[in-house]
Amino acid sequence: MRADRVFAYGAAAGLLCDLLLGDPRRGHPVAVFGRAAGAVERVLWRDHRGWGALHAVVCAGGAVALGGVAARAVRTSPAVSIALTGAATWAVVGGTSLAREARIVGRALEAGDVDGARARLPHLCGRDPQALDADGIARAVVESVAENTSDAVVGALVWGAVGGVPGLLGFRAVNTLDAMVGHKSAKYRRYGWASARLDDVAGWPGARLTAVLAAVAGPDPRGAVRAWRADAAKHPSPNAGPVEASFAGALGVRLGGTLSYGGRVEHRPVLNDEGRAVAVQDIERAVRLSRSVGWLALGVSVAARLVAKGRMS
């Protein structure tokens, strides 16, 4: 069976497993990778960019190599190759977990349980929950759903279409390294620089595709395009900017503004200043848009791989 069809069937099966089952309950591969990356960090850590770059190469390169070896070992069996691609897709995407955590916070807010929503928010994003009121929590959830639609679903599918199982595992490895060491703390400002930049590069195509698909699938396509063009570049992240701006315009809400991470207050530009303030019900709207974007991304990724394979034939 051709590799493009293996990816199509396997990626669809993996997304379906994520929809029906959510994340693997025990021994999640991403958690296993995180522990391995932590062990590498304990050996290599120096307050130096070069050592941080070596850490990124060892960890991300190891994930890509493992995926390549596994794919090569089963290449003669289409059924096993599809199963491996499905398992890899299921392991690296997180759309169901994203939706579940967002809805848990949303239900707490709907019930007036702001303290419960604050307690649950760290499962979804790194904001300081105690600094947020109910409206701030709702805005944080919508922003997290938007950004993680790219990071947890679309980006993985894009790199899976490009590189199969190695692409899937490599993207998730890079994204995980950025979450572990890519933030601007005193310890990781130099050591995590390479991981952060690598994540920017790896996330670039998925972020743009997410923004396009949010405009296509959202209730206000023109608003999404307008906000993306006007406001994306104002965001400090080159990839979160297009995604959050497009979601904001599609949903007709304002995102951005003042927020707090690890005790550090940031004043970010407002995205889609023509929109209204985020309300609790917008959490469910964002989740539904995220779901639609994820399935559209599967279709685009599969179609792109089929077209590319046809041209090379």
C-alpha positions as CSV (number, residue, x, y, z in Angstrom):
1,M,0.0,0.0,0.0
2,R,1.2,3.5,-0.8
3,A,2.6,5.6,2.0
4,D,0.0,8.4,1.5
5,R,-2.9,6.0,2.0
6,V,-1.2,4.5,5.1
7,F,-1.1,8.0,6.5
8,A,-4.7,8.8,5.5
9,Y,-6.1,5.7,7.2
10,G,-3.8,5.8,10.1
11,A,-4.3,9.4,10.9
12,A,-8.1,9.1,10.6
13,A,-8.0,6.1,13.0
14,G,-5.8,8.0,15.4
15,L,-8.1,11.0,15.5
16,L,-11.1,8.8,15.9
17,C,-9.4,7.1,18.9
18,D,-8.7,10.5,20.4
19,L,-12.4,11.4,19.9
20,L,-13.7,8.2,21.5
21,L,-11.1,7.4,24.1
22,G,-9.2,10.6,24.9
23,D,-5.6,10.4,25.9
24,P,-4.1,7.0,26.8
25,R,-4.8,6.5,30.5
26,R,-1.5,5.0,31.6
27,G,2.0,5.3,30.3
28,H,1.2,8.2,28.0
29,P,4.1,8.4,25.5
30,V,4.3,12.2,25.9
31,A,4.8,11.7,29.6
32,V,7.4,9.0,29.0
33,F,9.2,11.4,26.6
34,G,9.0,14.2,29.2
35,R,10.7,12.0,31.8
36,A,13.4,11.0,29.3
37,A,14.0,14.7,28.3
38,G,14.2,15.6,32.0
39,A,16.9,13.0,32.5
40,V,18.9,14.3,29.5
41,E,18.5,17.8,31.0
42,R,20.0,16.8,34.3
43,V,23.1,15.5,32.5
44,L,23.5,18.4,30.0
45,W,22.2,21.5,31.8
46,R,24.5,24.5,31.6
47,D,23.6,28.1,31.5
48,H,24.6,28.2,27.8
49,R,22.8,28.2,24.5
50,G,25.1,25.6,23.0
51,W,24.3,23.0,25.7
52,G,20.6,23.8,25.3
53,A,20.8,23.3,21.5
54,L,22.5,19.9,22.2
55,H,19.6,19.0,24.5
56,A,17.1,19.9,21.8
57,V,18.9,17.8,19.1
58,V,19.3,14.8,21.4
59,C,15.7,14.7,22.5
60,A,13.9,15.7,19.3
61,G,16.3,13.8,17.1
62,G,15.8,10.8,19.3
63,A,12.1,10.9,18.8
64,V,12.4,11.3,15.1
65,A,14.9,8.4,14.9
66,L,12.6,6.2,17.0
67,G,9.7,6.9,14.7
68,G,11.8,6.2,11.7
69,V,13.1,2.8,13.0
70,A,9.5,1.8,13.9
71,A,8.1,2.8,10.6
72,R,10.9,1.0,8.7
73,A,10.4,-2.2,10.7
74,V,6.8,-2.5,9.7
75,R,6.9,-1.1,6.2
76,T,6.2,-4.5,4.5
77,S,2.9,-4.8,6.3
78,P,0.2,-2.3,5.3
79,A,-2.0,-3.2,8.2
80,V,0.7,-2.9,10.8
81,S,1.9,0.4,9.2
82,I,-1.6,1.8,9.5
83,A,-1.9,0.6,13.1
84,L,1.5,2.3,13.9
85,T,0.4,5.5,12.3
86,G,-2.9,5.4,14.1
87,A,-1.2,4.8,17.5
88,A,1.3,7.6,16.9
89,T,-1.5,10.0,15.9
90,W,-3.5,9.0,19.0
91,A,-0.5,9.5,21.2
92,V,0.5,13.0,19.9
93,V,-2.9,14.7,19.4
94,G,-4.8,16.0,22.3
95,G,-8.1,17.5,21.0
96,T,-10.3,15.5,23.3
97,S,-8.3,16.3,26.5
98,L,-8.3,20.0,25.4
99,A,-12.1,20.1,25.0
100,R,-12.7,18.2,28.2
101,E,-10.6,20.5,30.4
102,A,-12.1,23.6,28.7
103,R,-15.6,22.3,29.4
104,I,-14.8,21.5,33.0
105,V,-13.7,25.1,33.6
106,G,-16.8,26.3,31.7
107,R,-19.2,24.3,33.8
108,A,-17.6,25.6,37.0
109,L,-18.1,29.2,35.8
110,E,-21.7,28.5,34.7
111,A,-22.4,27.2,38.2
112,G,-20.8,30.3,39.8
113,D,-17.9,28.3,41.2
114,V,-15.1,30.7,40.4
115,D,-12.7,29.1,42.9
116,G,-13.3,25.7,41.3
117,A,-12.6,27.2,37.9
118,R,-9.4,28.7,39.2
119,A,-8.3,25.4,40.7
120,R,-8.9,23.6,37.3
121,L,-7.4,26.3,35.0
122,P,-3.7,25.1,35.5
123,H,-4.7,21.8,33.8
124,L,-5.3,23.9,30.6
125,C,-2.7,26.7,30.6
126,G,0.0,28.3,32.7
127,R,-1.8,31.5,33.7
128,D,-1.8,32.5,37.4
129,P,-5.5,31.7,38.2
130,Q,-5.6,33.7,41.4
131,A,-5.1,36.9,39.4
132,L,-8.2,36.2,37.3
133,D,-11.9,36.9,37.8
134,A,-14.6,34.9,36.0
135,D,-14.3,36.9,32.8
136,G,-10.5,36.6,32.8
137,I,-10.8,32.8,33.3
138,A,-13.2,32.5,30.4
139,R,-10.9,34.6,28.2
140,A,-7.9,32.5,29.2
141,V,-9.7,29.3,28.3
142,V,-10.7,30.5,24.9
143,E,-7.2,31.7,24.2
144,S,-5.8,28.3,25.3
145,V,-8.3,26.4,23.2
146,A,-7.3,28.5,20.1
147,E,-3.5,28.1,20.6
148,N,-3.7,24.4,21.5
149,T,-5.8,23.6,18.5
150,S,-2.6,24.4,16.6
151,D,-0.2,22.8,19.0
152,A,-2.1,19.7,20.0
153,V,-3.9,18.8,16.8
154,V,-3.2,20.7,13.5
155,G,0.6,21.0,13.8
156,A,1.0,17.3,14.4
157,L,-1.2,16.4,11.4
158,V,0.8,18.8,9.2
159,W,4.1,17.2,10.1
160,G,2.6,13.7,9.9
161,A,1.6,14.5,6.4
162,V,5.2,15.6,5.7
163,G,7.1,12.9,7.5
164,G,4.8,10.1,8.6
165,V,5.4,8.6,12.0
166,P,8.8,10.4,12.4
167,G,7.0,13.7,11.6
168,L,4.3,13.1,14.2
169,L,6.7,12.1,17.0
170,G,9.2,14.8,16.1
171,F,6.6,17.6,16.2
172,R,5.3,16.5,19.6
173,A,8.8,16.2,21.0
174,V,9.7,19.7,19.9
175,N,6.4,21.1,21.3
176,T,7.0,19.3,24.6
177,L,10.6,20.6,24.9
178,D,9.3,24.1,24.4
179,A,6.8,23.6,27.3
180,M,9.6,22.2,29.5
181,V,12.5,24.5,28.9
182,G,11.4,27.1,26.4
183,H,10.0,29.7,28.8
184,K,11.9,32.8,29.8
185,S,12.8,32.0,33.3
186,A,16.3,32.7,34.8
187,K,17.2,29.0,34.5
188,Y,16.1,28.5,30.9
189,R,16.6,31.9,29.2
190,R,19.8,30.6,27.5
191,Y,19.4,26.8,27.9
192,G,15.9,26.8,26.5
193,W,16.5,29.2,23.6
194,A,17.1,26.5,21.0
195,S,14.0,24.6,22.0
196,A,11.8,27.7,21.9
197,R,13.1,28.7,18.4
198,L,12.8,25.2,17.1
199,D,9.2,25.1,18.3
200,D,8.6,28.5,16.5
201,V,9.8,26.9,13.2
202,A,8.0,23.6,13.6
203,G,4.7,25.4,14.6
204,W,4.7,27.9,11.8
205,P,2.8,25.9,9.1
206,G,0.3,24.4,11.5
207,A,-0.5,27.8,13.0
208,R,-1.2,29.4,9.6
209,L,-3.3,26.4,8.6
210,T,-5.2,26.6,11.9
211,A,-5.9,30.3,11.3
212,V,-7.2,29.6,7.7
213,L,-9.4,26.8,8.9
214,A,-10.8,28.8,11.8
215,A,-11.9,31.4,9.2
216,V,-13.4,28.8,7.0
217,A,-15.2,26.9,9.8
218,G,-16.1,29.8,12.1
219,P,-19.4,31.7,12.2
220,D,-17.7,35.0,10.9
221,P,-15.1,34.2,8.2
222,R,-14.7,37.9,7.3
223,G,-14.2,38.8,10.9
224,A,-11.5,36.1,11.3
225,V,-9.6,37.3,8.3
226,R,-9.9,40.9,9.3
227,A,-8.6,40.2,12.9
228,W,-5.8,38.0,11.6
229,R,-4.5,40.6,9.2
230,A,-4.9,43.5,11.6
231,D,-3.7,42.0,14.9
232,A,-1.7,38.8,14.5
233,A,1.6,40.6,14.3
234,K,1.0,42.4,17.5
235,H,1.1,39.2,19.5
236,P,4.6,38.3,21.0
237,S,4.4,34.8,19.7
238,P,4.7,34.4,15.9
239,N,2.4,31.4,15.9
240,A,-0.1,32.1,18.7
241,G,-0.8,35.5,17.1
242,P,-2.5,34.3,13.9
243,V,-4.3,31.5,15.6
244,E,-5.7,33.6,18.5
245,A,-6.6,36.5,16.2
246,S,-8.4,34.3,13.8
247,F,-10.4,32.6,16.6
248,A,-11.2,36.0,18.1
249,G,-12.5,37.3,14.8
250,A,-14.4,34.1,14.0
251,L,-16.1,34.1,17.4
252,G,-16.7,37.9,17.5
253,V,-14.8,38.3,20.8
254,R,-11.8,40.3,22.1
255,L,-8.8,38.3,23.2
256,G,-5.4,39.5,24.6
257,G,-4.9,42.2,27.3
258,T,-3.3,41.9,30.7
259,L,-2.3,38.5,32.0
260,S,0.0,37.0,34.5
261,Y,2.5,34.1,34.1
262,G,4.5,32.8,37.1
263,G,4.1,36.1,38.9
264,R,5.1,38.1,35.8
265,V,2.5,40.5,34.5
266,E,2.2,41.0,30.7
267,H,0.2,43.6,28.9
268,R,-0.6,42.1,25.5
269,P,-2.3,44.0,22.6
270,V,-6.0,43.3,22.2
271,L,-6.9,41.0,19.3
272,N,-10.1,41.9,17.4
273,D,-10.9,45.1,19.3
274,E,-14.2,45.3,17.3
275,G,-15.4,42.2,19.2
276,R,-17.2,41.9,22.5
277,A,-15.8,40.7,25.8
278,V,-15.5,36.9,26.2
279,A,-18.5,35.3,28.0
280,V,-18.7,31.9,29.6
281,Q,-20.8,30.5,26.7
282,D,-17.9,31.3,24.3
283,I,-15.9,28.5,25.8
284,E,-18.3,25.9,24.2
285,R,-18.3,27.8,20.9
286,A,-14.4,27.8,20.9
287,V,-14.4,24.1,21.6
288,R,-16.8,23.4,18.7
289,L,-14.7,25.5,16.4
290,S,-11.6,23.7,17.5
291,R,-13.2,20.3,16.7
292,S,-14.2,21.5,13.3
293,V,-10.7,22.8,12.6
294,G,-9.1,19.5,13.7
295,W,-11.1,17.4,11.3
296,L,-10.7,19.9,8.4
297,A,-7.0,19.8,9.1
298,L,-7.0,16.0,8.7
299,G,-8.7,16.4,5.3
300,V,-6.3,19.1,4.2
301,S,-3.2,17.1,5.3
302,V,-4.4,13.9,3.7
303,A,-5.2,15.7,0.4
304,A,-1.9,17.5,0.4
305,R,0.0,14.2,0.8
306,L,-2.1,12.5,-1.9
307,V,-1.4,15.4,-4.3
308,A,2.3,15.4,-3.5
309,K,2.5,11.7,-4.0
310,G,0.7,11.9,-7.3
311,R,3.1,14.5,-8.6
312,M,6.1,12.4,-7.7
313,S,4.7,9.3,-9.3
